[in-house]
Amino acid sequence: MKKIITSAITFLVISFYCKAQKNLNENPLFFKLAERHIHYPINAIKVSLYGRIYTKFTVNKIGKIENIEVFFPVMKPEYDKLIGFTKSIKSGLSKIPLLGIGYDGEYIVPIAFIFTNHRDSPEIAYPKNRLPNDFDTEHRKFLHELKITAKSDDYPSIISAPQSIQIDEQ
């Protein structure tokens, strides 16, 4: 009888732990994998483009990232396709393996594409754009910012990069 009670208590504790909501902001592996899989688009490097891009996504009951959508700043589809930020973000987040049970929910993650154009200035071009204060986040959980970096001198085949410019709504 004692063994059955112990087994039942163990089962209840494990069941509770697996169902408890976990905080994705406290999962360093998510951030490490996201920063590894999201690449700075080469076309953005060629034109010295940097900026902060807000992306929303959901995590399903088993921990799979789904419904990835870049929503701010809004860029013209042809411009976005040419530069490649959305493609890089969607591809990168899709490559993250299952996060596990308990992370299900809707999230927003700001992704800072930080560029250093050594041909223009030794200064790091850190994005200044932010979501407008009145922007409806639809009750999604806000995550810490991801930082994706690139430097002009990492790409010697790019002979002359223009002056760095920040992403704006295009």
PyMOL commands that set and color helices and strands:
alter all, ss='L'
color gray80, all
select helices_A, chain A and resi 2-19+24-26+28-37+42-46+77-83+85-94+152-154
alter helices_A, ss='H'
color red, helices_A
select strands_A, chain A and resi 49-59+65-72+105-116+124-125+141-142+146-151+165-166
alter strands_A, ss='S'
color yellow, strands_A
deselect
rebuild
show_as cartoon
